Amino acid sequence: GPVAAEEAARALFALASAPAALAHSLLDDVVTGDARLAWRGRTVALANDPAEELPLEAASYVVVDLETTGLRPGRAAICEIGAVRLDGLTHAGTFQTLVDPGIPLPPVVTSLTGLEDRDLAGAPTPVQAVERFLDFASGAVLVAHNARFDIGFLDREVELVEGRRLAAPVIDTVGLARRLLAGRVARASLSSLSHFFGTSTRPCHRALPDAEATAEILLRLIGLAQERGARTVADLGRLAAPRTRHVYDKRSLAFGAPSSPGVYLFVGKGDQILYVGRARNLRERLRSYFRGGDELEEADFI
């Protein structure tokens, strides 16, 4: 739901406090530059969320997979896009295009995908290819395996043309599998899930086959989600969302700590001192404890 501007500014900019006027000023570029967000009075909200009440079986899904020249948008580029469209949980078409990234393919990418520079000569540019993909995906929920990676590359090309990010709802099959198959699979990789479900198409580091395998996995995961009571795409999104660790929720306790050297204590129940530490930069050391590990969940900082 809507988030107060002050709360959003504190979370985004790691501020100890943020008066309403300052929060609005800091957030305005973020909100107005992202098609997914909008101002609702003094709160930040989703611009529109068609998935909120859309039944799972009535939605359109476009499962997308990218091959790229590297791992980071801006430093690497798209070299292939593959996608499968599902309308009403029924296969409704595919999309595939090679992409000329404008740079030579690294040897590791050629080894992994089998693609070579000559295969991409004359192919659409990344911007052209993404524009064609978006026409194919119009009105659909986007789905990807490790969606942050694929959507990051798509977002970059959309921003270059429109100055905004993608506004479509996104489902990550990694998060969905981890939630629905907890204890049943050791890993949530595409190859592991393909083997677990026995998909007819096996992933092979090419965009369209990987998208087809992901689409089969999605349908099986939707069935499992429905068994748990999921009825709408919004329900599916909540199941797919990564769980926020309790320890990460406490990161605000480090806000305002000085960046100077100092001593800190871990204090447990009954004010028992569990640990005494020292650091050259107290702020960075304290924040580091809230980025991972579950062993500190019951400790409080003083």
C-alpha positions in Angstrom: 0.0 0.0 0.0 1.0 3.7 0.0 4.1 4.6 2.0 4.5 7.9 3.8 7.1 10.1 2.1 9.0 10.5 5.3 9.2 6.7 5.7 10.2 6.2 2.1 12.9 8.8 2.3 14.4 7.4 5.4 14.6 3.9 3.9 15.9 5.0 0.5 18.4 7.5 1.6 19.4 6.0 5.0 18.3 9.1 6.9 17.8 9.3 10.7 14.8 11.6 10.1 13.3 13.3 7.1 10.8 16.2 7.5 7.9 16.0 5.1 9.0 18.8 2.8 12.5 17.5 2.6 11.3 13.9 2.0 9.1 15.1 -0.9 11.9 17.0 -2.5 14.3 14.1 -2.3 11.8 11.6 -3.6 10.3 13.7 -6.4 12.8 12.7 -9.1 12.5 9.1 -8.1 8.7 9.0 -8.2 8.2 11.1 -11.3 10.9 9.2 -13.2 9.5 5.8 -12.6 6.3 4.8 -14.3 5.5 2.3 -11.5 5.2 5.0 -8.9 2.9 8.0 -8.3 2.3 10.6 -5.6 -0.9 10.0 -3.6 -1.1 13.2 -1.4 1.9 12.9 0.8 2.4 9.2 0.2 4.2 7.2 -2.5 2.0 4.6 -4.2 1.9 2.3 -7.2 0.7 4.2 -10.2 -1.7 1.4 -11.0 -1.8 -2.2 -10.1 -4.0 -4.2 -12.5 -2.7 -7.4 -11.0 -4.4 -6.7 -7.6 -7.7 -8.4 -8.5 -6.8 -10.2 -11.7 -7.5 -14.0 -11.3 -4.5 -16.2 -12.0 -6.3 -18.1 -14.8 -7.5 -14.9 -16.5 -4.1 -13.1 -16.7 -1.7 -13.0 -19.5 2.0 -13.8 -18.7 5.0 -13.2 -20.9 8.0 -15.4 -19.7 11.2 -13.8 -20.9 14.8 -14.8 -20.9 17.9 -12.8 -22.1 21.4 -13.8 -23.1 23.8 -11.0 -22.5 27.5 -10.2 -22.9 28.0 -9.8 -19.2 26.3 -9.4 -15.8 25.8 -5.7 -15.3 23.5 -3.4 -17.4 25.5 -0.5 -18.8 28.7 -2.5 -18.8 27.2 -5.4 -20.7 24.5 -5.6 -23.4 21.7 -7.9 -24.6 22.6 -10.4 -27.3 19.4 -12.5 -27.5 15.8 -12.2 -26.3 13.4 -15.1 -26.1 9.9 -15.1 -24.7 6.7 -17.2 -24.4 3.2 -15.7 -24.0 0.6 -17.5 -22.0 -3.0 -16.2 -22.2 -5.4 -17.8 -19.7 -2.6 -20.3 -18.8 -2.5 -21.5 -22.4 0.4 -21.2 -24.8 -0.3 -18.2 -27.1 2.9 -17.6 -29.0 6.7 -17.1 -28.8 9.1 -14.3 -29.5 12.8 -14.7 -30.4 15.4 -12.3 -31.8 19.1 -12.1 -31.9 20.5 -8.7 -30.9 23.6 -6.9 -32.0 25.2 -5.7 -28.7 27.6 -3.4 -30.6 30.6 -5.0 -28.9 32.4 -8.3 -29.5 31.1 -11.3 -27.6 33.4 -12.4 -24.7 34.7 -16.0 -25.3 32.9 -17.2 -22.2 29.6 -16.1 -23.7 30.3 -17.8 -27.0 31.3 -21.0 -25.1 28.1 -20.9 -23.0 25.6 -20.0 -25.8 27.3 -21.1 -29.0 26.6 -17.6 -30.4 29.4 -15.9 -32.4 29.9 -12.3 -33.5 29.0 -13.2 -37.1 25.6 -14.6 -35.9 24.7 -11.2 -34.6 25.8 -9.1 -37.5 22.8 -7.3 -38.9 20.5 -8.1 -36.0 18.4 -5.4 -34.3 20.1 -3.1 -31.8 19.2 -3.6 -28.1 16.8 -0.7 -28.2 15.1 -2.0 -31.4 14.9 -5.5 -30.0 13.4 -4.4 -26.7 10.8 -2.2 -28.4 9.7 -5.3 -30.4 9.6 -7.4 -27.3 7.5 -4.9 -25.5 4.9 -5.0 -28.3 4.8 -8.7 -27.9 4.5 -8.4 -24.1 1.8 -5.7 -24.1 -0.7 -6.0 -21.3 1.0 -9.0 -19.7 2.6 -9.8 -16.4 6.3 -10.3 -17.0 7.9 -13.5 -15.6 11.6 -14.4 -15.5 13.9 -16.7 -13.6 16.0 -14.5 -11.5 13.9 -11.6 -12.7 16.2 -8.9 -11.2 18.8 -9.7 -13.9 16.6 -9.8 -16.9 14.4 -6.8 -15.9 17.5 -4.8 -15.1 18.7 -5.1 -18.7 15.3 -4.4 -20.1 14.8 -1.4 -17.8 18.1 0.1 -19.1 17.0 0.0 -22.7 13.5 1.4 -21.9 15.1 4.2 -19.8 17.3 5.2 -22.8 14.2 5.7 -25.0 11.4 6.7 -22.6 13.3 7.9 -19.4 11.2 5.5 -17.3 11.3 2.0 -16.1 9.0 -0.9 -17.0 5.6 -0.5 -15.4 4.4 -4.1 -15.8 4.0 -6.4 -12.8 6.9 -8.9 -12.5 7.0 -12.4 -11.1 10.3 -14.1 -10.3 10.1 -17.9 -10.5 13.2 -18.2 -8.3 11.4 -16.7 -5.4 8.2 -18.5 -6.1 10.0 -21.9 -6.3 11.9 -21.2 -3.1 8.6 -20.5 -1.3 6.5 -23.3 -2.8 9.2 -26.0 -3.0 11.0 -25.4 0.3 12.5 -28.7 1.5 11.7 -30.4 -1.8 14.5 -29.1 -4.0 18.1 -28.3 -3.0 18.5 -25.5 -5.4 16.1 -23.2 -7.3 18.3 -23.0 -10.5 16.5 -23.3 -13.8 18.2 -26.6 -14.6 17.3 -28.0 -11.2 13.6 -27.0 -11.5 13.5 -28.3 -15.1 14.7 -31.7 -13.9 12.4 -31.6 -10.9 9.3 -31.0 -13.0 10.4 -32.9 -16.0 9.9 -30.1 -18.5 9.7 -31.1 -22.1 12.1 -28.3 -23.0 15.4 -28.3 -21.2 17.4 -25.1 -20.6 20.5 -24.7 -22.7 21.7 -21.1 -22.3 19.7 -20.0 -25.3 17.0 -17.4 -24.8 13.9 -19.1 -26.3 14.5 -22.7 -24.9 15.2 -21.2 -21.5 12.0 -19.1 -21.7 10.0 -22.2 -22.7 11.4 -24.2 -19.8 10.6 -21.4 -17.4 7.0 -21.1 -18.8 6.4 -24.8 -18.1 7.8 -24.3 -14.6 5.6 -21.3 -14.0 2.5 -23.3 -14.9 3.4 -26.0 -12.3 4.2 -23.3 -9.7 0.9 -21.6 -10.3 -0.9 -24.9 -9.6 1.0 -25.3 -6.3 0.2 -21.7 -5.4 -3.5 -22.3 -6.1 -3.3 -25.2 -3.7 -2.1 -22.8 -1.1 -5.1 -20.5 -1.7 -3.6 -18.0 -4.2 -6.3 -16.6 -6.5 -4.9 -13.5 -8.0 -1.6 -12.4 -9.6 -1.1 -10.2 -6.6 -1.2 -13.3 -4.4 1.4 -14.9 -6.7 3.6 -11.8 -6.4 3.4 -12.0 -2.6 4.5 -15.6 -2.7 7.3 -14.8 -5.0 8.6 -11.8 -3.1 11.8 -12.5 -1.1 11.2 -12.7 2.7 12.7 -9.8 4.5 15.0 -11.1 7.2 14.2 -9.9 10.7 17.8 -8.8 11.2 17.6 -6.7 8.0 14.5 -4.9 9.4 16.7 -3.6 12.3 19.1 -1.8 10.0 17.5 1.5 11.0 19.1 1.1 14.4 22.5 1.9 12.8 21.2 5.2 11.3 22.9 8.2 13.0 25.8 6.2 14.3 29.1 8.2 14.0 31.6 7.3 11.3 34.4 7.8 13.8 36.3 5.0 15.7 34.5 3.5 18.8 33.4 0.6 20.8 30.0 -1.2 20.6 28.2 -3.9 22.5 25.8 -6.7 21.7 23.3 -6.9 24.6 21.0 -9.9 25.1 18.2 -10.7 27.4 18.5 -9.4 30.9 21.0 -6.8 29.7 23.7 -9.5 29.5 26.6 -8.3 27.4 27.2 -10.9 24.7 30.0 -9.3 22.7 32.2 -6.2 22.9 33.7 -4.9 19.6 35.6 -2.0 18.3 35.7 -0.5 14.8 37.5 2.3 13.0 34.1 3.3 11.5 31.2 2.5 13.8 28.5 3.3 11.3 29.9 0.9 8.6 30.6 -1.8 11.1 27.1 -1.7 12.6 25.4 -1.6 9.2 27.4 -4.6 8.1 25.7 -6.7 10.8 22.3 -6.0 9.4 23.1 -7.2 5.8 23.2 -10.9 6.5 23.2 -13.8 8.9 20.5 -14.9 11.3 22.6 -15.3 14.4 22.1 -11.7 15.5 18.3 -11.6 15.2 17.6 -11.6 19.0 20.4 -9.1 19.9 19.9 -5.4 20.4 22.5 -2.8 19.8 23.4 -0.1 22.4 
